[in-house]
């Protein structure tokens, strides 16, 4: 059983910062790409940032220069540092990871989501 557990969301004023964490646990043989997505009310879930096992990163244009994704492969954890937060960053943030568990092959797993609210 593989689980992704997020933490670090909350309420922050515009211009503030937050750091999200997402830890993978369970029967894990290998973790490939990890990433963060977000979903605002009434909107689709959108990519925020991804990071490969080798550390290559990719960001949505809307967060470039403000957000930073990183990972600790030993701790099986991915982080999202969010600076200069704007009200439009308000959403539920989900982490995702491509994981090979007890069975052969990789599959995508999702966390339960953590709310980020940015007040103006």
Secondary structure as UniProt FT lines:
FT   STRAND          2..7
FT   STRAND          10..13
FT   TURN            14..15
FT   STRAND          18..26
FT   STRAND          30..39
FT   TURN            41..42
FT   STRAND          46..51
FT   TURN            53..54
FT   STRAND          57..59
FT   HELIX           61..63
FT   TURN            64..66
FT   STRAND          67..72
FT   TURN            73..76
FT   STRAND          77..82
FT   HELIX           87..89
FT   STRAND          91..100
FT   STRAND          106..110
FT   STRAND          114..119
//
